[in-house]
Amino acid sequence: MLTPVEVDRSDSAFIKPTKFVGLGYDTRQAADKAMKRESWDGYEYYPQTEKWRRLVASPAPIKIESLKAIETLYNTGNFLLVCGIGGGVPYSIKKDKTIRREAAVIDKDLETAVIAVHLGIEEFFISTAIDYLKLDFKKPTEKNVISLSKKDLDKFLEEDKKRKDNEKQFALGAMEPKLRAIKYFLDHSKVKDAKAYIVSVENIKDAIIHT
């Protein structure tokens, strides 16, 4: 199911893009040529692949068009429902009420958190490539975070706001948006004792046991 997602063109995410998309280029010069040829807004070096890649905005979802259909399918109990893959199809509404397609990536974790809140989900899981949420990632002082209170989550995110991009505890466009999705879920859930997890598939059972 495609999920068209409305975003606000005035969202600050359009001022500071954070999502890497598309092919990678070995040199800045090659990326610069691609940007001019394909009308990119911009690009940056992506350390994980050691390539230069296109950078686009990741605005917050305002409205998920397929939400009622998703709820109908969920309530039948006959579907394995997977939502938010790729974050949906972004668009905004122009002043003349017409639709504008946006070159953006709706964060899949945040969109799924919005859906989870709407459906009244009790436990929200974000699967990731690393085994657990980590502090001081890839540093000698690295350590796993097995359990984290909502208060500490808010504290970590607020502290990161004050840091420079290359000094943040949780990287923009990587772990930071996952934590923002967790925060949204916990802030808006109407379910008593709602829980959220960021963990690899292999460690889901272990994470549940320790919480």
VEXSE-999954 format. One line per 4 residues: number of its first residue (from 1); their letters; for each residue x, y, z of N, C-alpha, C. Coordinates in steps of 0.02 Angstrom, whole numbers. Layout:
BEGIN
NUM = a = X:Y:Z:X:Y:Z:X:Y:Z; ...
***
This chain:
BEGIN
1 = mltp = 42:-60:0:0:0:0:44:62:0; 34:105:-48:70:169:-49:38:216:2; 79:253:37:53:299:87:74:371:70; 33:407:32:47:478:19:48:515:86
5 = vevd = 99:557:95:107:591:159:114:666:147; 71:705:179:74:777:172:127:806:220; 166:853:195:215:888:235:206:963:227; 236:1001:271:232:1074:269:295:1101:236
9 = rsds = 287:1139:183:344:1167:147:385:1214:191; 355:1241:244:391:1286:289:428:1248:344; 424:1182:343:460:1140:392:534:1157:389; 566:1166:447:637:1185:449:682:1131:418
13 = afik = 656:1070:410:695:1016:380:716:1033:308; 677:1075:275:695:1095:206:754:1143:205; 767:1175:262:823:1221:266:888:1182:279; 882:1127:317:941:1087:334:928:1013:317
17 = ptkf = 938:992:254:927:923:235:973:875:272; 948:815:288:988:767:326:988:696:298; 947:682:247:940:614:222:980:603:158; 1022:551:159:1060:533:99:1019:486:55
21 = vglg = 1018:500:-10:981:458:-57:1021:448:-121; 1002:397:-159:1030:388:-225:1101:360:-227; 1130:364:-287:1196:337:-299:1250:377:-262; 1307:344:-250:1364:377:-219:1418:391:-271
25 = ydtr = 1455:444:-262:1509:463:-308:1575:466:-271; 1628:445:-304:1693:439:-272:1726:507:-257; 1709:557:-296:1741:623:-286:1689:678:-282; 1709:733:-252:1664:790:-247:1650:819:-317
29 = qaad = 1700:816:-360:1691:843:-427:1637:803:-466; 1638:737:-458:1588:695:-492:1518:709:-464; 1514:718:-398:1450:733:-367:1425:802:-389; 1471:849:-397:1452:916:-418:1423:915:-489
33 = kamk = 1452:875:-532:1426:868:-601:1356:837:-600; 1348:786:-557:1283:753:-552:1230:800:-525; 1249:842:-477:1202:890:-447:1177:939:-500; 1222:964:-541:1203:1012:-594:1162:977:-648
37 = resw = 1181:915:-665:1146:878:-717:1076:858:-696; 1067:840:-633:1003:812:-609:965:860:-564; 988:922:-559:954:974:-520:945:957:-446; 999:931:-416:997:919:-344:996:984:-306
41 = dgye = 971:981:-244:976:1038:-200:1046:1042:-168; 1076:983:-157:1142:981:-127:1165:910:-114; 1227:904:-89:1254:838:-73:1307:844:-18; 1324:787:12:1377:787:63:1412:719:62
45 = yypq = 1468:716:97:1506:654:103:1471:609:154; 1461:546:135:1427:498:179:1479:448:204; 1501:454:267:1555:413:294:1544:338:290; 1481:315:297:1468:243:299:1486:208:233
49 = tekw = 1479:243:178:1495:214:113:1556:246:81; 1583:298:115:1640:336:89:1627:362:18; 1566:387:9:1546:415:-55:1514:484:-44; 1511:522:-98:1473:585:-98:1403:569:-124
53 = rrlv = 1352:589:-85:1284:570:-104:1236:629:-98; 1182:625:-136:1131:677:-134:1100:681:-64; 1085:742:-43:1056:755:22:988:788:14; 936:761:46:869:790:41:840:800:110
57 = aspa = 786:837:113:753:853:177:715:792:203; 704:793:269:663:741:301:610:775:345; 559:804:314:508:841:352:462:795:391; 431:822:442:384:783:483:319:771:445
61 = piki = 289:713:452:224:701:420:169:740:454; 126:773:414:69:809:440:6:766:436; 0:732:380:-60:691:368:-41:630:326; -63:572:348:-51:510:312:-117:490:278
65 = eslk = -119:495:213:-181:486:176:-212:417:185; -170:366:193:-195:297:195:-211:272:265; -214:317:314:-220:296:383:-284:257:397; -340:278:369:-403:243:379:-401:173:348
69 = aiet = -371:168:289:-365:103:256:-320:57:296; -266:84:322:-220:45:364:-257:19:426; -296:63:457:-333:43:517:-384:-12:501; -417:-6:443:-466:-57:423:-433:-125:415
73 = lynt = -376:-126:381:-339:-188:372:-316:-216:439; -290:-173:481:-265:-195:546:-320:-227:588; -379:-197:586:-434:-221:628:-464:-288:605; -449:-309:543:-474:-374:520:-437:-431:554
77 = gnfl = -375:-418:576:-336:-470:608:-309:-522:561; -317:-511:496:-296:-561:446:-235:-541:406; -202:-486:427:-146:-461:387:-84:-453:430; -27:-469:400:37:-447:428:47:-377:400
81 = lvcg = 41:-327:441:40:-258:416:108:-226:426; 139:-204:372:203:-170:375:193:-99:348; 207:-49:389:193:20:370:256:63:372; 255:116:334:308:165:339:372:147:302
85 = iggg = 371:94:263:432:76:227:450:130:176; 509:158:183:528:212:138:496:278:155; 451:278:203:422:340:227:364:368:187; 343:334:135:286:358:98:304:407:43
89 = vpys = 252:434:10:260:479:-48:247:551:-25; 299:593:-20:289:660:9:260:711:-40; 216:753:-14:188:808:-53:170:864:-5; 163:924:-32:139:981:7:82:1014:-31
93 = ikkd = 45:1056:4:-11:1092:-27:10:1165:-39; 7:1186:-101:26:1255:-119:-31:1304:-101; -16:1368:-105:-65:1419:-87:-129:1415:-129; -122:1393:-191:-181:1387:-234:-217:1320:-224
97 = ktir = -197:1283:-171:-229:1220:-151:-211:1161:-197; -164:1172:-242:-142:1116:-284:-84:1079:-248; -70:1020:-273:-19:977:-241:49:988:-272; 99:991:-229:169:996:-252:206:934:-229
101 = reaa = 236:898:-275:277:841:-257:343:866:-227; 366:834:-174:426:857:-139:484:807:-147; 543:834:-160:604:793:-161:627:786:-89; 598:737:-54:611:729:17:603:656:36
105 = vidk = 624:640:97:614:573:124:577:580:190; 517:552:192:481:551:256:514:497:299; 535:516:358:569:467:400:522:408:415; 543:348:396:500:290:403:484:274:476
109 = dlet = 531:288:520:519:273:591:468:321:621; 472:385:603:424:433:629:355:420:600; 351:404:535:286:389:505:255:328:539; 296:277:552:270:217:584:249:231:656
113 = avia = 285:277:690:265:296:758:196:330:757; 184:373:707:119:406:701:64:353:691; 77:304:648:29:251:635:18:209:699; 72:193:734:68:153:795:25:187:848
117 = vhlg = 34:253:855:-7:291:903:-80:288:883; -94:298:819:-163:297:794:-197:230:806; -159:175:799:-187:109:806:-189:85:879; -159:124:924:-159:104:994:-112:47:1010
121 = ieef = -56:45:973:-6:-8:984:26:-1:1053; 36:-57:1087:64:-56:1155:140:-55:1155; 171:-91:1108:244:-95:1105:268:-78:1035; 313:-31:1030:337:-5:967:410:-24:957
125 = fist = 425:-60:903:493:-83:890:523:-49:829; 585:-26:835:623:-2:779:683:-48:771; 684:-84:716:739:-129:703:796:-90:671; 858:-105:693:915:-69:666:973:-118:655
129 = aidy = 1024:-95:619:1079:-139:600:1126:-155:658; 1129:-110:707:1172:-124:765:1131:-160:819; 1167:-193:865:1132:-237:913:1089:-199:963; 1113:-141:986:1075:-100:1034:1089:-26:1022
133 = lkld = 1048:16:1052:1064:87:1056:1130:94:1094; 1173:139:1070:1239:146:1101:1256:218:1118; 1292:226:1172:1322:290:1189:1394:288:1166; 1420:346:1144:1489:351:1120:1503:299:1065
137 = fkkp = 1459:297:1016:1463:248:962:1531:250:926; 1562:191:920:1627:182:886:1684:219:921; 1677:232:985:1731:261:1025:1754:210:1077; 1813:220:1105:1838:172:1156:1790:166:1216
141 = tekn = 1750:218:1228:1704:219:1285:1634:194:1266; 1626:165:1207:1560:142:1184:1528:94:1233; 1463:102:1243:1426:54:1286:1353:49:1262; 1325:-10:1273:1256:-23:1255:1208:9:1304
145 = visl = 1151:33:1277:1097:58:1320:1042:6:1318; 1036:-33:1372:986:-86:1374:918:-59:1393; 917:-10:1437:854:19:1459:863:94:1469; 812:132:1450:817:206:1453:749:234:1472
149 = skkd = 748:277:1523:685:308:1543:666:364:1494; 604:382:1493:581:438:1451:617:502:1471; 627:511:1535:662:571:1560:733:575:1533; 768:519:1534:837:518:1508:839:527:1432
153 = ldkf = 790:498:1398:785:508:1325:779:581:1308; 733:616:1342:724:687:1331:789:726:1346; 823:705:1398:885:738:1418:939:730:1364; 947:670:1338:997:657:1286:983:699:1223
157 = leed = 920:701:1203:902:738:1142:912:813:1152; 896:839:1211:906:910:1224:981:927:1225; 1021:883:1254:1094:895:1256:1123:896:1186; 1099:851:1143:1124:847:1074:1107:910:1034
161 = kkrk = 1053:943:1051:1034:1005:1016:1088:1057:1021; 1126:1056:1076:1176:1107:1090:1243:1090:1059; 1251:1030:1033:1315:1008:1005:1319:1022:931; 1380:1029:906:1390:1034:834:1374:966:803
165 = dnek = 1358:968:737:1336:906:703:1386:849:711; 1451:864:706:1501:811:710:1519:791:781; 1485:823:830:1498:807:900:1437:777:935; 1384:767:897:1323:742:927:1330:669:950
169 = qfal = 1296:653:1004:1296:584:1028:1260:538:979; 1206:564:949:1166:524:903:1164:559:835; 1189:526:784:1199:558:719:1134:578:685; 1135:637:654:1079:660:614:1070:614:554
173 = game = 1009:598:537:996:555:480:1009:481:494; 1029:465:556:1044:395:573:1006:376:637; 1040:380:695:1007:361:757:961:415:785; 978:478:772:938:534:799:865:530:779
177 = pklr = 848:519:715:778:515:696:742:455:727; 778:401:741:747:343:774:726:362:845; 769:399:880:752:422:947:695:472:947; 694:514:895:638:562:888:572:525:878
181 = aiky = 574:470:840:514:430:829:491:397:894; 540:371:933:524:342:998:492:394:1044; 521:454:1043:494:508:1085:423:525:1064; 411:530:999:343:544:976:294:491:1000
185 = fldh = 313:428:993:269:373:1014:253:377:1088; 304:387:1129:293:389:1201:256:452:1223; 268:508:1189:234:570:1206:159:568:1189; 141:533:1135:73:536:1110:31:473:1123
189 = skvk = 63:419:1143:26:357:1154:-24:364:1210; -84:338:1199:-137:339:1251:-139:272:1287; -92:228:1271:-89:162:1303:-50:166:1367; -77:140:1421:-43:140:1485:19:95:1481
193 = daka = 75:119:1506:137:81:1507:162:62:1437; 151:105:1389:176:93:1321:252:89:1323; 281:45:1282:353:36:1280:378:41:1208; 441:60:1201:471:66:1135:541:37:1137
197 = yivs = 563:9:1081:628:-24:1078:665:-5:1014; 731:6:1021:776:12:964:827:-44:972; 826:-93:927:866:-152:937:870:-192:872; 920:-234:866:924:-278:807:872:-333:814
201 = veni = 853:-363:759:803:-417:760:827:-473:806; 891:-489:803:918:-544:843:912:-532:918; 909:-469:938:910:-454:1010:842:-430:1037; 789:-435:998:723:-412:1020:702:-448:1084
205 = kdai = 708:-515:1084:687:-553:1143:725:-532:1205; 791:-524:1198:833:-504:1254:813:-435:1279; 798:-389:1233:778:-322:1253:713:-322:1293; 665:-363:1271:600:-367:1306:610:-394:1376
209 = iht = 652:-446:1383:664:-476:1448:693:-426:1497; 739:-384:1472:773:-336:1517:734:-273:1530; 674:-267:1502:632:-209:1518:569:-230:1552
***
